[in-house]
Every structure is written in structure tokens, then in C-alpha cells.
Amino acid sequence: AGASSGVVHRDKASLAEAEAKEAARKARKAARKSWREQEEAILSLMTAKSIFARLRVGEPSWDETGKPVWQPPGERFLQRTYEELKLCCHPDISTHPRCKEGFALLTEAYETLTDRNGKRDSAIAEFVAQAIQREKRRAESSGQGQSSSSGSAAASMAESLAARMKAKLAEQKARQASEKGPS
């Protein structure tokens, strides 16, 4: 009985498991992106200058008081972008040697921007503080050859904004630490 069908399995559960594993393997293979697409996606994740660039969303800016201004994209957009990039770097799907690094960067960006890890506000504040510092340095370097008061006014404004952002970031970190309680 059953000898004519080829392989005889006494344990039907293990046969079903094997079939499910094979179906999952075939699905992963079908979903896998080409080597070139994997390479491009992982390289873009690794060279992205910010978590915003990793998920291809606009970076925050700040208003005249130094308060961060960012319009988060919709949850569906973030999810779709995450799923698309995941096909290129998820260790179960990708064959690229650096897929784990790329996937870790992708996951960090996704969890931060969707605020699943509670770090979105502090990440935005930190990004804006760094942007203000870069702008301050740029204003100082471009104002060295000029004696105009507008260059020094921009530099002092950038310095003031950077100081306020650092203070707000420190305040947020202290608040988060007090909410977590003693370790």
C-alpha cells in the first residue's frame, strides 16, 4: 500500500511540514531580487546619511525658533518602502554577503520613523541639531571673507538654535530615562 506512489511516509505531519518548507523556499526564491538590485539597495542603505534617507523620505527642517518641523509620511508609504527594501536585504531572502548589515539599518530606520521603538522625536531633534551645526559651520566659513553683519547674524542665530536643540534633546533624554525608572 503506497509503494506504487514512490516514497511512503508514515508520519503525514512531517510530509506536510516538508511540503510547507519547500513552498516557503520557492516563495522566497521567487520574491528574491536580482543580485544587482540587492547590491544597489544594500549600498544605498549603508551610505545613507540619515534614517530619513534610508527609507527615502524627506528630512525634517526647523522653524525660526529652532523647533523641528517634519511631516511624517503615511504609515502605508513607510510600510511599502520597507517591504520593497526588505526583499533586497532580508537574510532569509537575500543572498548578498552584507544583507544582515543592510537589514539592521533598514529595520532601525523603519522602527524609528514609525515610532515603534519610541525614538522618533529624539532622532528628529538630533538630526535638526546636527543640521543647524552644519549650517552654522557653513555660514562661518562663507562669512570669513566678508565683513557683513548678516553673516555674523546668521551664525549667531544658528548657534542659538543649536544650543536650544541640544538643551531640548538633553531634556527629552532625561525624561525618557526617568520614565523607564531605575535599571
C-alpha positions as CSV (number, residue, x, y, z in Angstrom):
1,A,0.0,0.0,0.0
2,G,1.6,3.3,-1.1
3,A,4.6,1.6,-2.6
4,S,3.5,2.4,-6.1
5,S,3.4,6.2,-5.4
6,G,7.1,6.4,-4.6
7,V,8.0,7.4,-1.1
8,V,6.0,6.1,1.7
9,H,5.7,8.4,4.7
10,R,4.3,7.0,7.9
11,D,4.2,10.4,9.6
12,K,1.9,12.6,7.5
13,A,2.7,15.6,9.6
14,S,6.4,15.5,8.6
15,L,5.3,15.2,5.0
16,A,3.1,18.3,5.4
17,E,5.9,20.2,7.1
18,A,8.3,19.3,4.3
19,E,5.9,20.5,1.7
20,A,5.3,23.7,3.6
21,K,9.1,24.3,3.9
22,E,9.5,23.7,0.2
23,A,6.7,26.0,-0.7
24,A,8.2,28.7,1.6
25,R,11.6,28.2,-0.1
26,K,10.1,28.6,-3.5
27,A,8.2,31.7,-2.5
28,R,11.4,33.3,-1.1
29,K,13.3,32.4,-4.3
30,A,10.5,33.9,-6.4
31,A,10.5,37.1,-4.2
32,R,14.3,37.5,-4.3
33,K,15.5,40.5,-6.2
34,S,18.4,40.2,-8.7
35,W,22.0,40.5,-7.4
36,R,22.3,44.0,-8.9
37,E,19.1,45.2,-7.1
38,Q,20.3,43.7,-3.8
39,E,23.7,45.3,-4.2
40,E,22.1,48.7,-5.0
41,A,19.6,48.6,-2.1
42,I,22.2,47.5,0.4
43,L,24.7,50.1,-0.7
44,S,22.1,52.8,-0.6
45,L,21.2,51.8,3.0
46,M,24.8,51.7,4.1
47,T,25.7,55.1,2.5
48,A,22.5,56.9,3.5
49,K,23.4,60.0,5.6
50,S,20.3,59.7,7.8
51,I,17.5,57.4,8.8
52,F,15.3,59.5,6.6
53,A,17.4,58.8,3.5
54,R,17.3,55.1,4.2
55,L,13.5,55.0,3.8
56,R,13.5,57.6,1.1
57,V,11.5,60.2,3.0
58,G,12.0,64.0,3.3
59,E,14.3,65.2,6.1
60,P,13.0,67.5,8.9
61,S,13.7,71.2,9.0
62,W,13.2,73.8,11.7
63,D,11.2,76.9,12.3
64,E,12.6,80.3,13.3
65,T,12.5,79.2,17.0
66,G,14.6,76.1,16.3
67,K,11.7,73.7,16.8
68,P,11.9,70.7,14.5
69,V,9.3,70.6,11.7
70,W,8.7,67.3,10.0
71,Q,5.6,66.0,8.2
72,P,5.9,62.2,8.6
73,P,4.8,60.2,5.5
74,G,1.8,57.9,5.9
75,E,2.2,54.5,7.6
76,R,1.3,52.9,4.3
77,F,4.2,54.6,2.5
78,L,6.7,53.6,5.1
79,Q,5.4,50.0,5.1
80,R,5.5,49.8,1.3
81,T,9.1,51.2,1.2
82,Y,10.2,48.9,4.0
83,E,8.7,45.8,2.3
84,E,10.3,46.7,-1.0
85,L,13.8,47.2,0.5
86,K,13.3,44.1,2.7
87,L,13.2,41.9,-0.4
88,C,16.7,43.1,-1.2
89,C,18.3,42.7,2.2
90,H,16.3,40.3,4.5
91,P,18.7,37.5,5.5
92,D,16.1,34.8,4.7
93,I,15.6,36.1,1.2
94,S,18.8,37.9,0.1
95,T,22.0,36.1,-0.9
96,H,24.1,39.2,-0.6
97,P,27.0,38.8,1.9
98,R,26.2,42.1,3.6
99,C,22.4,41.6,3.8
100,K,22.4,41.4,7.6
101,E,24.1,44.8,7.9
102,G,21.6,46.3,5.4
103,F,18.6,44.7,7.1
104,A,19.7,46.0,10.5
105,L,20.0,49.6,9.1
106,L,16.6,49.2,7.4
107,T,14.9,47.9,10.5
108,E,16.4,50.6,12.7
109,A,15.1,53.3,10.3
110,Y,11.7,51.8,10.0
111,E,11.2,51.3,13.7
112,T,12.4,54.8,14.5
113,L,10.3,56.6,11.9
114,T,7.2,54.6,12.7
115,D,8.0,55.3,16.4
116,R,7.8,51.6,17.3
117,N,10.9,52.0,19.4
118,G,9.9,55.4,20.9
119,K,12.9,57.2,19.4
120,R,11.4,59.2,16.6
121,D,11.2,62.5,18.4
122,S,14.7,62.3,19.8
123,A,16.0,61.2,16.3
124,I,14.3,64.2,14.7
125,A,15.7,66.6,17.3
126,E,19.2,65.2,17.0
127,F,19.0,65.4,13.2
128,V,17.9,69.0,13.3
129,A,20.6,69.9,15.9
130,Q,23.2,68.5,13.6
131,A,21.8,70.3,10.6
132,I,21.9,73.6,12.5
133,Q,25.5,72.9,13.4
134,R,26.4,72.2,9.7
135,E,24.6,75.4,8.7
136,K,26.5,77.3,11.3
137,R,29.8,76.0,10.1
138,R,28.9,76.7,6.5
139,A,27.9,80.3,7.5
140,E,31.2,80.8,9.4
141,S,33.3,79.5,6.5
142,S,31.5,81.6,3.9
143,G,31.5,84.7,6.2
144,Q,35.3,84.6,6.8
145,G,36.0,86.6,3.6
146,Q,33.1,89.0,4.2
147,S,32.7,91.7,6.9
148,S,28.9,91.8,6.6
149,S,26.8,91.8,9.7
150,S,24.3,89.4,8.0
151,G,26.9,86.6,8.1
152,S,27.6,87.0,11.8
153,A,23.8,87.4,12.5
154,A,23.2,84.1,10.7
155,A,26.0,82.4,12.6
156,S,24.8,83.7,16.0
157,M,21.2,82.6,15.1
158,A,22.4,79.1,14.1
159,E,24.5,78.9,17.3
160,S,21.5,79.9,19.4
161,L,19.3,77.4,17.6
162,A,21.9,74.6,18.1
163,A,22.1,75.4,21.8
164,R,18.4,75.2,22.2
165,M,18.1,72.0,20.3
166,K,20.9,70.4,22.4
167,A,19.0,71.5,25.6
168,K,15.8,70.1,24.3
169,L,17.4,66.8,23.3
170,A,19.0,66.5,26.8
171,E,15.7,67.3,28.4
172,Q,14.0,64.5,26.3
173,K,16.7,62.0,27.1
174,A,16.3,62.8,30.8
175,R,12.5,62.5,30.6
176,Q,12.8,59.1,28.8
177,A,15.3,57.9,31.4
178,S,13.0,58.9,34.3
179,E,10.0,57.2,32.6
180,K,12.0,54.0,32.3
181,G,12.9,54.2,36.0
182,P,16.0,52.7,37.7
183,S,17.6,49.7,35.9
